[in-house]
Amino acid sequence: MRLRIGTLATAATLMLATSSLGLAATAGTAYAAVTPIVIGSCATTVQGDPGQPVSLSPAAVLQPVTSVLSAIP
């Protein structure tokens, strides 16, 4: 019985050490995100830097959705 408890304690210690090392190795400093480009229309052409996020404003999506929904009888 003591052998099982020792084996279990060793396994738990090894798992904790491995997890701690993994967290320490992957922890880094985050750099500030680039300001996203907000588009006001679905038919707009956009230019930006590589990796710069692009998002649609709610008003850009509202008109196409309402026109599709109004066409449904």
PQR file of N, CA, C, O and H, with PARSE charges and radii, in Angstrom:
ATOM      1  N   MET A   1       0.824  -1.197   0.000 -0.4000 1.5000
ATOM      2  CA  MET A   1       0.000   0.000   0.000 -0.0000 2.0000
ATOM      3  C   MET A   1       0.869   1.263   0.000  0.5500 1.7000
ATOM      4  O   MET A   1       0.558   2.250  -0.666 -0.5500 1.4000
ATOM      5  N   ARG A   2       1.967   1.203   0.766 -0.4000 1.5000
ATOM      6  CA  ARG A   2       2.860   2.355   0.815 -0.0000 2.0000
ATOM      7  C   ARG A   2       3.528   2.591  -0.539  0.5500 1.7000
ATOM      8  O   ARG A   2       3.826   3.727  -0.911 -0.5500 1.4000
ATOM      9  H   ARG A   2       2.219   0.400   1.307  0.4000 1.0000
ATOM     10  N   LEU A   3       3.754   1.515  -1.256 -0.4000 1.5000
ATOM     11  CA  LEU A   3       4.362   1.644  -2.573 -0.0000 2.0000
ATOM     12  C   LEU A   3       3.433   2.392  -3.526  0.5500 1.7000
ATOM     13  O   LEU A   3       3.881   3.219  -4.320 -0.5500 1.4000
ATOM     14  H   LEU A   3       3.513   0.593  -0.954  0.4000 1.0000
ATOM     15  N   ARG A   4       2.138   2.097  -3.441 -0.4000 1.5000
ATOM     16  CA  ARG A   4       1.159   2.790  -4.290 -0.0000 2.0000
ATOM     17  C   ARG A   4       1.073   4.271  -3.945  0.5500 1.7000
ATOM     18  O   ARG A   4       0.985   5.113  -4.839 -0.5500 1.4000
ATOM     19  H   ARG A   4       1.774   1.425  -2.796  0.4000 1.0000
ATOM     20  N   ILE A   5       1.096   4.590  -2.663 -0.4000 1.5000
ATOM     21  CA  ILE A   5       1.022   5.994  -2.249 -0.0000 2.0000
ATOM     22  C   ILE A   5       2.273   6.732  -2.719  0.5500 1.7000
ATOM     23  O   ILE A   5       2.179   7.864  -3.193 -0.5500 1.4000
ATOM     24  H   ILE A   5       1.167   3.906  -1.937  0.4000 1.0000
ATOM     25  N   GLY A   6       3.435   6.110  -2.593 -0.4000 1.5000
ATOM     26  CA  GLY A   6       4.677   6.725  -3.053 -0.0000 2.0000
ATOM     27  C   GLY A   6       4.675   6.930  -4.556  0.5500 1.7000
ATOM     28  O   GLY A   6       5.120   7.967  -5.046 -0.5500 1.4000
ATOM     29  H   GLY A   6       3.512   5.190  -2.208  0.4000 1.0000
ATOM     30  N   THR A   7       4.170   5.933  -5.296 -0.4000 1.5000
ATOM     31  CA  THR A   7       4.096   6.050  -6.749 -0.0000 2.0000
ATOM     32  C   THR A   7       3.126   7.152  -7.151  0.5500 1.7000
ATOM     33  O   THR A   7       3.401   7.925  -8.069 -0.5500 1.4000
ATOM     34  H   THR A   7       3.809   5.090  -4.898  0.4000 1.0000
ATOM     35  N   LEU A   8       1.994   7.221  -6.466 -0.4000 1.5000
ATOM     36  CA  LEU A   8       1.007   8.261  -6.756 -0.0000 2.0000
ATOM     37  C   LEU A   8       1.562   9.646  -6.449  0.5500 1.7000
ATOM     38  O   LEU A   8       1.353  10.581  -7.222 -0.5500 1.4000
ATOM     39  H   LEU A   8       1.771   6.592  -5.721  0.4000 1.0000
ATOM     40  N   ALA A   9       2.263   9.784  -5.338 -0.4000 1.5000
ATOM     41  CA  ALA A   9       2.857  11.077  -4.975 -0.0000 2.0000
ATOM     42  C   ALA A   9       3.928  11.474  -5.981  0.5500 1.7000
ATOM     43  O   ALA A   9       4.032  12.645  -6.348 -0.5500 1.4000
ATOM     44  H   ALA A   9       2.433   9.025  -4.710  0.4000 1.0000
ATOM     45  N   THR A  10       4.720  10.512  -6.425 -0.4000 1.5000
ATOM     46  CA  THR A  10       5.757  10.801  -7.422 -0.0000 2.0000
ATOM     47  C   THR A  10       5.126  11.238  -8.744  0.5500 1.7000
ATOM     48  O   THR A  10       5.585  12.190  -9.376 -0.5500 1.4000
ATOM     49  H   THR A  10       4.635   9.561  -6.126  0.4000 1.0000
ATOM     50  N   ALA A  11       4.078  10.538  -9.151 -0.4000 1.5000
ATOM     51  CA  ALA A  11       3.402  10.892 -10.400 -0.0000 2.0000
ATOM     52  C   ALA A  11       2.776  12.279 -10.310  0.5500 1.7000
ATOM     53  O   ALA A  11       2.865  13.059 -11.258 -0.5500 1.4000
ATOM     54  H   ALA A  11       3.705   9.764  -8.638  0.4000 1.0000
ATOM     55  N   ALA A  12       2.144  12.595  -9.178 -0.4000 1.5000
ATOM     56  CA  ALA A  12       1.521  13.907  -9.007 -0.0000 2.0000
ATOM     57  C   ALA A  12       2.575  15.014  -9.014  0.5500 1.7000
ATOM     58  O   ALA A  12       2.359  16.074  -9.602 -0.5500 1.4000
ATOM     59  H   ALA A  12       2.073  11.961  -8.408  0.4000 1.0000
ATOM     60  N   THR A  13       3.712  14.771  -8.364 -0.4000 1.5000
ATOM     61  CA  THR A  13       4.793  15.753  -8.343 -0.0000 2.0000
ATOM     62  C   THR A  13       5.355  15.973  -9.743  0.5500 1.7000
ATOM     63  O   THR A  13       5.618  17.106 -10.145 -0.5500 1.4000
ATOM     64  H   THR A  13       3.887  13.910  -7.887  0.4000 1.0000
ATOM     65  N   LEU A  14       5.534  14.893 -10.474 -0.4000 1.5000
ATOM     66  CA  LEU A  14       6.047  14.996 -11.836 -0.0000 2.0000
ATOM     67  C   LEU A  14       5.082  15.754 -12.740  0.5500 1.7000
ATOM     68  O   LEU A  14       5.519  16.565 -13.557 -0.5500 1.4000
ATOM     69  H   LEU A  14       5.320  13.972 -10.148  0.4000 1.0000
ATOM     70  N   MET A  15       3.780  15.508 -12.610 -0.4000 1.5000
ATOM     71  CA  MET A  15       2.781  16.229 -13.408 -0.0000 2.0000
ATOM     72  C   MET A  15       2.779  17.714 -13.059  0.5500 1.7000
ATOM     73  O   MET A  15       2.701  18.560 -13.951 -0.5500 1.4000
ATOM     74  H   MET A  15       3.425  14.849 -11.946  0.4000 1.0000
ATOM     75  N   LEU A  16       2.865  18.038 -11.769 -0.4000 1.5000
ATOM     76  CA  LEU A  16       2.872  19.435 -11.342 -0.0000 2.0000
ATOM     77  C   LEU A  16       4.116  20.148 -11.867  0.5500 1.7000
ATOM     78  O   LEU A  16       4.029  21.282 -12.337 -0.5500 1.4000
ATOM     79  H   LEU A  16       2.929  17.351 -11.045  0.4000 1.0000
ATOM     80  N   ALA A  17       5.259  19.497 -11.789 -0.4000 1.5000
ATOM     81  CA  ALA A  17       6.497  20.116 -12.267 -0.0000 2.0000
ATOM     82  C   ALA A  17       6.446  20.332 -13.780  0.5500 1.7000
ATOM     83  O   ALA A  17       6.862  21.381 -14.271 -0.5500 1.4000
ATOM     84  H   ALA A  17       5.330  18.575 -11.407  0.4000 1.0000
ATOM     85  N   THR A  18       5.942  19.353 -14.512 -0.4000 1.5000
ATOM     86  CA  THR A  18       5.843  19.482 -15.962 -0.0000 2.0000
ATOM     87  C   THR A  18       4.882  20.603 -16.343  0.5500 1.7000
ATOM     88  O   THR A  18       5.164  21.386 -17.250 -0.5500 1.4000
ATOM     89  H   THR A  18       5.604  18.500 -14.113  0.4000 1.0000
ATOM     90  N   SER A  19       3.765  20.680 -15.662 -0.4000 1.5000
ATOM     91  CA  SER A  19       2.792  21.745 -15.949 -0.0000 2.0000
ATOM     92  C   SER A  19       3.371  23.118 -15.646  0.5500 1.7000
ATOM     93  O   SER A  19       3.178  24.061 -16.413 -0.5500 1.4000
ATOM     94  H   SER A  19       3.535  20.044 -14.925  0.4000 1.0000
ATOM     95  N   SER A  20       4.072  23.230 -14.540 -0.4000 1.5000
ATOM     96  CA  SER A  20       4.665  24.518 -14.162 -0.0000 2.0000
ATOM     97  C   SER A  20       5.717  24.956 -15.165  0.5500 1.7000
ATOM     98  O   SER A  20       5.780  26.129 -15.535 -0.5500 1.4000
ATOM     99  H   SER A  20       4.228  22.464 -13.916  0.4000 1.0000
ATOM    100  N   LEU A  21       6.543  24.015 -15.605 -0.4000 1.5000
ATOM    101  CA  LEU A  21       7.558  24.355 -16.601 -0.0000 2.0000
ATOM    102  C   LEU A  21       6.920  24.755 -17.929  0.5500 1.7000
ATOM    103  O   LEU A  21       7.401  25.669 -18.599 -0.5500 1.4000
ATOM    104  H   LEU A  21       6.492  23.063 -15.304  0.4000 1.0000
ATOM    105  N   GLY A  22       5.846  24.078 -18.308 -0.4000 1.5000
ATOM    106  CA  GLY A  22       5.152  24.432 -19.546 -0.0000 2.0000
ATOM    107  C   GLY A  22       4.559  25.822 -19.488  0.5500 1.7000
ATOM    108  O   GLY A  22       4.631  26.572 -20.461 -0.5500 1.4000
ATOM    109  H   GLY A  22       5.455  23.336 -17.764  0.4000 1.0000
ATOM    110  N   LEU A  23       3.972  26.173 -18.349 -0.4000 1.5000
ATOM    111  CA  LEU A  23       3.408  27.516 -18.200 -0.0000 2.0000
ATOM    112  C   LEU A  23       4.503  28.575 -18.192  0.5500 1.7000
ATOM    113  O   LEU A  23       4.336  29.643 -18.780 -0.5500 1.4000
ATOM    114  H   LEU A  23       3.914  25.563 -17.558  0.4000 1.0000
ATOM    115  N   ALA A  24       5.607  28.292 -17.538 -0.4000 1.5000
ATOM    116  CA  ALA A  24       6.701  29.261 -17.483 -0.0000 2.0000
ATOM    117  C   ALA A  24       7.337  29.453 -18.855  0.5500 1.7000
ATOM    118  O   ALA A  24       7.765  30.556 -19.196 -0.5500 1.4000
ATOM    119  H   ALA A  24       5.742  27.424 -17.059  0.4000 1.0000
ATOM    120  N   ALA A  25       7.398  28.391 -19.635 -0.4000 1.5000
ATOM    121  CA  ALA A  25       8.028  28.485 -20.954 -0.0000 2.0000
ATOM    122  C   ALA A  25       7.169  29.254 -21.949  0.5500 1.7000
ATOM    123  O   ALA A  25       7.696  29.929 -22.834 -0.5500 1.4000
ATOM    124  H   ALA A  25       7.050  27.495 -19.358  0.4000 1.0000
ATOM    125  N   THR A  26       5.844  29.154 -21.810 -0.4000 1.5000
ATOM    126  CA  THR A  26       4.972  29.814 -22.772 -0.0000 2.0000
ATOM    127  C   THR A  26       4.538  31.203 -22.330  0.5500 1.7000
ATOM    128  O   THR A  26       3.952  31.940 -23.123 -0.5500 1.4000
ATOM    129  H   THR A  26       5.416  28.606 -21.092  0.4000 1.0000
ATOM    130  N   ALA A  27       4.808  31.575 -21.094 -0.4000 1.5000
ATOM    131  CA  ALA A  27       4.408  32.901 -20.621 -0.0000 2.0000
ATOM    132  C   ALA A  27       5.310  33.949 -21.257  0.5500 1.7000
ATOM    133  O   ALA A  27       6.535  33.841 -21.207 -0.5500 1.4000
ATOM    134  H   ALA A  27       5.283  30.976 -20.450  0.4000 1.0000
ATOM    135  N   GLY A  28       4.708  34.938 -21.842 -0.4000 1.5000
ATOM    136  CA  GLY A  28       5.471  36.005 -22.469 -0.0000 2.0000
ATOM    137  C   GLY A  28       4.721  37.310 -22.331  0.5500 1.7000
ATOM    138  O   GLY A  28       3.596  37.342 -21.834 -0.5500 1.4000
ATOM    139  H   GLY A  28       3.713  35.026 -21.883  0.4000 1.0000
ATOM    140  N   THR A  29       5.324  38.348 -22.757 -0.4000 1.5000
ATOM    141  CA  THR A  29       4.667  39.642 -22.698 -0.0000 2.0000
ATOM    142  C   THR A  29       3.871  39.847 -23.980  0.5500 1.7000
ATOM    143  O   THR A  29       4.344  39.567 -25.081 -0.5500 1.4000
ATOM    144  H   THR A  29       6.239  38.322 -23.161  0.4000 1.0000
ATOM    145  N   ALA A  30       2.686  40.328 -23.812 -0.4000 1.5000
ATOM    146  CA  ALA A  30       1.828  40.608 -24.967 -0.0000 2.0000
ATOM    147  C   ALA A  30       2.111  42.020 -25.452  0.5500 1.7000
ATOM    148  O   ALA A  30       2.333  42.931 -24.654 -0.5500 1.4000
ATOM    149  H   ALA A  30       2.301  40.556 -22.918  0.4000 1.0000
ATOM    150  N   TYR A  31       2.101  42.189 -26.745 -0.4000 1.5000
ATOM    151  CA  TYR A  31       2.293  43.516 -27.291 -0.0000 2.0000
ATOM    152  C   TYR A  31       0.930  44.090 -27.682  0.5500 1.7000
ATOM    153  O   TYR A  31      -0.029  43.351 -27.902 -0.5500 1.4000
ATOM    154  H   TYR A  31       1.921  41.450 -27.393  0.4000 1.0000
ATOM    155  N   ALA A  32       0.864  45.387 -27.763 -0.4000 1.5000
ATOM    156  CA  ALA A  32      -0.406  46.070 -28.023 -0.0000 2.0000
ATOM    157  C   ALA A  32      -0.949  45.705 -29.398  0.5500 1.7000
ATOM    158  O   ALA A  32      -0.209  45.630 -30.379 -0.5500 1.4000
ATOM    159  H   ALA A  32       1.643  45.988 -27.585  0.4000 1.0000
ATOM    160  N   ALA A  33      -2.237  45.485 -29.445 -0.4000 1.5000
ATOM    161  CA  ALA A  33      -2.891  45.154 -30.714 -0.0000 2.0000
ATOM    162  C   ALA A  33      -3.005  46.401 -31.581  0.5500 1.7000
ATOM    163  O   ALA A  33      -3.106  47.523 -31.084 -0.5500 1.4000
ATOM    164  H   ALA A  33      -2.838  45.546 -28.648  0.4000 1.0000
ATOM    165  N   VAL A  34      -2.987  46.177 -32.869 -0.4000 1.5000
ATOM    166  CA  VAL A  34      -3.125  47.268 -33.827 -0.0000 2.0000
ATOM    167  C   VAL A  34      -4.599  47.671 -33.863  0.5500 1.7000
ATOM    168  O   VAL A  34      -5.477  46.813 -33.765 -0.5500 1.4000
ATOM    169  H   VAL A  34      -2.905  45.265 -33.273  0.4000 1.0000
ATOM    170  N   THR A  35      -4.869  48.933 -33.999 -0.4000 1.5000
ATOM    171  CA  THR A  35      -6.236  49.424 -34.053 -0.0000 2.0000
ATOM    172  C   THR A  35      -6.938  48.853 -35.283  0.5500 1.7000
ATOM    173  O   THR A  35      -6.409  48.941 -36.392 -0.5500 1.4000
ATOM    174  H   THR A  35      -4.156  49.630 -34.079  0.4000 1.0000
ATOM    175  N   PRO A  36      -8.128  48.267 -35.099 -0.5600 1.5000
ATOM    176  CA  PRO A  36      -8.814  47.664 -36.251  0.2800 2.0000
ATOM    177  C   PRO A  36      -9.368  48.724 -37.201  0.5500 1.7000
ATOM    178  O   PRO A  36      -9.651  49.855 -36.808 -0.5500 1.4000
ATOM    179  N   ILE A  37      -9.512  48.323 -38.454 -0.4000 1.5000
ATOM    180  CA  ILE A  37     -10.157  49.171 -39.457 -0.0000 2.0000
ATOM    181  C   ILE A  37     -11.646  48.854 -39.405  0.5500 1.7000
ATOM    182  O   ILE A  37     -12.040  47.699 -39.569 -0.5500 1.4000
ATOM    183  H   ILE A  37      -9.282  47.404 -38.774  0.4000 1.0000
ATOM    184  N   VAL A  38     -12.471  49.863 -39.178 -0.4000 1.5000
ATOM    185  CA  VAL A  38     -13.911  49.677 -39.118 -0.0000 2.0000
ATOM    186  C   VAL A  38     -14.503  50.097 -40.454  0.5500 1.7000
ATOM    187  O   VAL A  38     -14.312  51.227 -40.902 -0.5500 1.4000
ATOM    188  H   VAL A  38     -12.151  50.801 -39.045  0.4000 1.0000
ATOM    189  N   ILE A  39     -15.226  49.175 -41.087 -0.4000 1.5000
ATOM    190  CA  ILE A  39     -15.797  49.416 -42.409 -0.0000 2.0000
ATOM    191  C   ILE A  39     -17.265  49.782 -42.241  0.5500 1.7000
ATOM    192  O   ILE A  39     -17.978  49.152 -41.461 -0.5500 1.4000
ATOM    193  H   ILE A  39     -15.381  48.257 -40.723  0.4000 1.0000
ATOM    194  N   GLY A  40     -17.715  50.791 -42.967 -0.4000 1.5000
ATOM    195  CA  GLY A  40     -19.089  51.250 -42.870 -0.0000 2.0000
ATOM    196  C   GLY A  40     -19.993  50.689 -43.947  0.5500 1.7000
ATOM    197  O   GLY A  40     -21.196  50.949 -43.924 -0.5500 1.4000
ATOM    198  H   GLY A  40     -17.135  51.303 -43.601  0.4000 1.0000
ATOM    199  N   SER A  41     -19.455  49.923 -44.898 -0.4000 1.5000
ATOM    200  CA  SER A  41     -20.263  49.360 -45.980 -0.0000 2.0000
ATOM    201  C   SER A  41     -19.649  48.026 -46.405  0.5500 1.7000
ATOM    202  O   SER A  41     -18.436  47.834 -46.329 -0.5500 1.4000
ATOM    203  H   SER A  41     -18.478  49.711 -44.917  0.4000 1.0000
ATOM    204  N   CYS A  42     -20.500  47.116 -46.850 -0.4000 1.5000
ATOM    205  CA  CYS A  42     -20.019  45.807 -47.318 -0.0000 2.0000
ATOM    206  C   CYS A  42     -19.341  45.912 -48.680  0.5500 1.7000
ATOM    207  O   CYS A  42     -18.625  44.991 -49.073 -0.5500 1.4000
ATOM    208  H   CYS A  42     -21.485  47.271 -46.912  0.4000 1.0000
ATOM    209  N   ALA A  43     -19.542  46.993 -49.401 -0.4000 1.5000
ATOM    210  CA  ALA A  43     -18.982  47.153 -50.741 -0.0000 2.0000
ATOM    211  C   ALA A  43     -17.755  48.057 -50.733  0.5500 1.7000
ATOM    212  O   ALA A  43     -17.470  48.708 -51.738 -0.5500 1.4000
ATOM    213  H   ALA A  43     -20.124  47.741 -49.082  0.4000 1.0000
ATOM    214  N   THR A  44     -17.031  48.111 -49.638 -0.4000 1.5000
ATOM    215  CA  THR A  44     -15.891  48.992 -49.505 -0.0000 2.0000
ATOM    216  C   THR A  44     -14.591  48.221 -49.743  0.5500 1.7000
ATOM    217  O   THR A  44     -14.460  47.065 -49.341 -0.5500 1.4000
ATOM    218  H   THR A  44     -17.262  47.582 -48.821  0.4000 1.0000
ATOM    219  N   THR A  45     -13.641  48.873 -50.396 -0.4000 1.5000
ATOM    220  CA  THR A  45     -12.305  48.317 -50.560 -0.0000 2.0000
ATOM    221  C   THR A  45     -11.415  48.905 -49.476  0.5500 1.7000
ATOM    222  O   THR A  45     -11.432  50.110 -49.229 -0.5500 1.4000
ATOM    223  H   THR A  45     -13.748  49.812 -50.723  0.4000 1.0000
ATOM    224  N   VAL A  46     -10.635  48.038 -48.830 -0.4000 1.5000
ATOM    225  CA  VAL A  46      -9.847  48.470 -47.679 -0.0000 2.0000
ATOM    226  C   VAL A  46      -8.388  48.103 -47.896  0.5500 1.7000
ATOM    227  O   VAL A  46      -8.080  47.051 -48.458 -0.5500 1.4000
ATOM    228  H   VAL A  46     -10.621  47.059 -49.031  0.4000 1.0000
ATOM    229  N   GLN A  47      -7.495  48.971 -47.450 -0.4000 1.5000
ATOM    230  CA  GLN A  47      -6.067  48.675 -47.434 -0.0000 2.0000
ATOM    231  C   GLN A  47      -5.567  48.869 -46.014  0.5500 1.7000
ATOM    232  O   GLN A  47      -5.935  49.830 -45.338 -0.5500 1.4000
ATOM    233  H   GLN A  47      -7.745  49.825 -46.994  0.4000 1.0000
ATOM    234  N   GLY A  48      -4.729  47.952 -45.573 -0.4000 1.5000
ATOM    235  CA  GLY A  48      -4.168  48.049 -44.232 -0.0000 2.0000
ATOM    236  C   GLY A  48      -2.864  47.300 -44.161  0.5500 1.7000
ATOM    237  O   GLY A  48      -2.386  46.759 -45.158 -0.5500 1.4000
ATOM    238  H   GLY A  48      -4.430  47.172 -46.122  0.4000 1.0000
ATOM    239  N   ASP A  49      -2.297  47.270 -42.986 -0.4000 1.5000
ATOM    240  CA  ASP A  49      -1.060  46.546 -42.760 -0.0000 2.0000
ATOM    241  C   ASP A  49      -1.355  45.067 -42.589  0.5500 1.7000
ATOM    242  O   ASP A  49      -2.449  44.709 -42.153 -0.5500 1.4000
ATOM    243  H   ASP A  49      -2.686  47.709 -42.176  0.4000 1.0000
ATOM    244  N   PRO A  50      -0.406  44.195 -42.921 -0.5600 1.5000
ATOM    245  CA  PRO A  50      -0.608  42.763 -42.694  0.2800 2.0000
ATOM    246  C   PRO A  50      -0.835  42.478 -41.210  0.5500 1.7000
ATOM    247  O   PRO A  50      -0.078  42.936 -40.353 -0.5500 1.4000
ATOM    248  N   GLY A  51      -1.877  41.723 -40.926 -0.4000 1.5000
ATOM    249  CA  GLY A  51      -2.219  41.390 -39.553 -0.0000 2.0000
ATOM    250  C   GLY A  51      -3.140  42.370 -38.878  0.5500 1.7000
ATOM    251  O   GLY A  51      -3.557  42.135 -37.744 -0.5500 1.4000
ATOM    252  H   GLY A  51      -2.492  41.352 -41.622  0.4000 1.0000
ATOM    253  N   GLN A  52      -3.476  43.465 -39.536 -0.4000 1.5000
ATOM    254  CA  GLN A  52      -4.354  44.454 -38.944 -0.0000 2.0000
ATOM    255  C   GLN A  52      -5.793  43.940 -39.021  0.5500 1.7000
ATOM    256  O   GLN A  52      -6.251  43.552 -40.095 -0.5500 1.4000
ATOM    257  H   GLN A  52      -3.137  43.656 -40.458  0.4000 1.0000
ATOM    258  N   PRO A  53      -6.510  43.934 -37.896 -0.5600 1.5000
ATOM    259  CA  PRO A  53      -7.882  43.425 -37.916  0.2800 2.0000
ATOM    260  C   PRO A  53      -8.832  44.349 -38.663  0.5500 1.7000
ATOM    261  O   PRO A  53      -8.652  45.567 -38.687 -0.5500 1.4000
ATOM    262  N   VAL A  54      -9.852  43.740 -39.277 -0.4000 1.5000
ATOM    263  CA  VAL A  54     -10.877  44.471 -40.011 -0.0000 2.0000
ATOM    264  C   VAL A  54     -12.227  44.072 -39.432  0.5500 1.7000
ATOM    265  O   VAL A  54     -12.479  42.888 -39.209 -0.5500 1.4000
ATOM    266  H   VAL A  54      -9.998  42.751 -39.257  0.4000 1.0000
ATOM    267  N   SER A  55     -13.094  45.044 -39.188 -0.4000 1.5000
ATOM    268  CA  SER A  55     -14.418  44.732 -38.657 -0.0000 2.0000
ATOM    269  C   SER A  55     -15.476  45.579 -39.350  0.5500 1.7000
ATOM    270  O   SER A  55     -15.202  46.686 -39.815 -0.5500 1.4000
ATOM    271  H   SER A  55     -12.889  46.006 -39.369  0.4000 1.0000
ATOM    272  N   LEU A  56     -16.681  45.043 -39.409 -0.4000 1.5000
ATOM    273  CA  LEU A  56     -17.822  45.754 -39.988 -0.0000 2.0000
ATOM    274  C   LEU A  56     -18.579  46.481 -38.899  0.5500 1.7000
ATOM    275  O   LEU A  56     -18.770  45.954 -37.803 -0.5500 1.4000
ATOM    276  H   LEU A  56     -16.904  44.144 -39.031  0.4000 1.0000
ATOM    277  N   SER A  57     -19.007  47.684 -39.201 -0.4000 1.5000
ATOM    278  CA  SER A  57     -19.867  48.384 -38.253 -0.0000 2.0000
ATOM    279  C   SER A  57     -21.265  47.777 -38.326  0.5500 1.7000
ATOM    280  O   SER A  57     -21.628  47.224 -39.364 -0.5500 1.4000
ATOM    281  H   SER A  57     -18.852  48.112 -40.091  0.4000 1.0000
ATOM    282  N   PRO A  58     -22.050  47.859 -37.274 -0.5600 1.5000
ATOM    283  CA  PRO A  58     -23.409  47.302 -37.303  0.2800 2.0000
ATOM    284  C   PRO A  58     -24.280  47.903 -38.407  0.5500 1.7000
ATOM    285  O   PRO A  58     -25.136  47.215 -38.963 -0.5500 1.4000
ATOM    286  N   ALA A  59     -24.072  49.155 -38.721 -0.4000 1.5000
ATOM    287  CA  ALA A  59     -24.861  49.800 -39.775 -0.0000 2.0000
ATOM    288  C   ALA A  59     -24.556  49.204 -41.148  0.5500 1.7000
ATOM    289  O   ALA A  59     -25.417  49.223 -42.028 -0.5500 1.4000
ATOM    290  H   ALA A  59     -23.376  49.714 -38.269  0.4000 1.0000
ATOM    291  N   ALA A  60     -23.360  48.682 -41.347 -0.4000 1.5000
ATOM    292  CA  ALA A  60     -22.992  48.082 -42.630 -0.0000 2.0000
ATOM    293  C   ALA A  60     -23.739  46.783 -42.871  0.5500 1.7000
ATOM    294  O   ALA A  60     -23.997  46.423 -44.019 -0.5500 1.4000
ATOM    295  H   ALA A  60     -22.661  48.667 -40.633  0.4000 1.0000
ATOM    296  N   VAL A  61     -24.084  46.086 -41.823 -0.4000 1.5000
ATOM    297  CA  VAL A  61     -24.766  44.796 -41.943 -0.0000 2.0000
ATOM    298  C   VAL A  61     -26.282  44.964 -41.931  0.5500 1.7000
ATOM    299  O   VAL A  61     -27.000  44.114 -42.459 -0.5500 1.4000
ATOM    300  H   VAL A  61     -23.874  46.379 -40.890  0.4000 1.0000
ATOM    301  N   LEU A  62     -26.767  46.025 -41.351 -0.4000 1.5000
ATOM    302  CA  LEU A  62     -28.203  46.223 -41.174 -0.0000 2.0000
ATOM    303  C   LEU A  62     -28.954  46.315 -42.500  0.5500 1.7000
ATOM    304  O   LEU A  62     -29.981  45.656 -42.663 -0.5500 1.4000
ATOM    305  H   LEU A  62     -26.183  46.715 -40.923  0.4000 1.0000
ATOM    306  N   GLN A  63     -28.478  47.103 -43.437 -0.4000 1.5000
ATOM    307  CA  GLN A  63     -29.186  47.304 -44.702 -0.0000 2.0000
ATOM    308  C   GLN A  63     -29.286  46.018 -45.524  0.5500 1.7000
ATOM    309  O   GLN A  63     -30.386  45.707 -45.981 -0.5500 1.4000
ATOM    310  H   GLN A  63     -27.644  47.639 -43.304  0.4000 1.0000
ATOM    311  N   PRO A  64     -28.221  45.252 -45.742 -0.5600 1.5000
ATOM    312  CA  PRO A  64     -28.363  44.017 -46.515  0.2800 2.0000
ATOM    313  C   PRO A  64     -29.288  42.991 -45.847  0.5500 1.7000
ATOM    314  O   PRO A  64     -30.026  42.284 -46.534 -0.5500 1.4000
ATOM    315  N   VAL A  65     -29.253  42.908 -44.542 -0.4000 1.5000
ATOM    316  CA  VAL A  65     -30.115  41.950 -43.849 -0.0000 2.0000
ATOM    317  C   VAL A  65     -31.583  42.349 -43.957  0.5500 1.7000
ATOM    318  O   VAL A  65     -32.437  41.498 -44.207 -0.5500 1.4000
ATOM    319  H   VAL A  65     -28.654  43.482 -43.983  0.4000 1.0000
ATOM    320  N   THR A  66     -31.883  43.621 -43.773 -0.4000 1.5000
ATOM    321  CA  THR A  66     -33.270  44.052 -43.847 -0.0000 2.0000
ATOM    322  C   THR A  66     -33.810  43.934 -45.264  0.5500 1.7000
ATOM    323  O   THR A  66     -34.991  43.639 -45.444 -0.5500 1.4000
ATOM    324  H   THR A  66     -31.189  44.312 -43.569  0.4000 1.0000
ATOM    325  N   SER A  67     -32.975  44.156 -46.274 -0.4000 1.5000
ATOM    326  CA  SER A  67     -33.455  44.021 -47.648 -0.0000 2.0000
ATOM    327  C   SER A  67     -33.737  42.553 -47.983  0.5500 1.7000
ATOM    328  O   SER A  67     -34.691  42.269 -48.708 -0.5500 1.4000
ATOM    329  H   SER A  67     -32.015  44.396 -46.128  0.4000 1.0000
ATOM    330  N   VAL A  68     -32.945  41.630 -47.482 -0.4000 1.5000
ATOM    331  CA  VAL A  68     -33.204  40.198 -47.708 -0.0000 2.0000
ATOM    332  C   VAL A  68     -34.454  39.763 -46.967  0.5500 1.7000
ATOM    333  O   VAL A  68     -35.264  39.009 -47.508 -0.5500 1.4000
ATOM    334  H   VAL A  68     -32.170  41.861 -46.894  0.4000 1.0000
ATOM    335  N   LEU A  69     -34.621  40.225 -45.743 -0.4000 1.5000
ATOM    336  CA  LEU A  69     -35.803  39.842 -44.956 -0.0000 2.0000
ATOM    337  C   LEU A  69     -37.084  40.447 -45.512  0.5500 1.7000
ATOM    338  O   LEU A  69     -38.140  39.820 -45.437 -0.5500 1.4000
ATOM    339  H   LEU A  69     -33.964  40.838 -45.304  0.4000 1.0000
ATOM    340  N   SER A  70     -37.015  41.638 -46.061 -0.4000 1.5000
ATOM    341  CA  SER A  70     -38.222  42.246 -46.624 -0.0000 2.0000
ATOM    342  C   SER A  70     -38.655  41.574 -47.939  0.5500 1.7000
ATOM    343  O   SER A  70     -39.814  41.674 -48.341 -0.5500 1.4000
ATOM    344  H   SER A  70     -36.157  42.148 -46.122  0.4000 1.0000
ATOM    345  N   ALA A  71     -37.710  40.889 -48.603 -0.4000 1.5000
ATOM    346  CA  ALA A  71     -38.049  40.194 -49.856 -0.0000 2.0000
ATOM    347  C   ALA A  71     -38.764  38.876 -49.597  0.5500 1.7000
ATOM    348  O   ALA A  71     -39.361  38.310 -50.512 -0.5500 1.4000
ATOM    349  H   ALA A  71     -36.768  40.808 -48.277  0.4000 1.0000
ATOM    350  N   ILE A  72     -38.715  38.379 -48.367 -0.4000 1.5000
ATOM    351  CA  ILE A  72     -39.397  37.124 -48.023 -0.0000 2.0000
ATOM    352  C   ILE A  72     -40.875  37.396 -47.801  0.5500 1.7000
ATOM    353  O   ILE A  72     -41.225  38.272 -47.010 -0.5500 1.4000
ATOM    354  H   ILE A  72     -38.230  38.838 -47.623  0.4000 1.0000
ATOM    355  N   PRO A  73     -41.762  36.654 -48.493 -0.5600 1.5000
ATOM    356  CA  PRO A  73     -43.208  36.903 -48.322  0.2800 2.0000
ATOM    357  C   PRO A  73     -43.711  36.451 -46.957  0.5500 1.7000
ATOM    358  O   PRO A  73     -44.897  36.590 -46.659 -0.5500 1.4000
TER
END
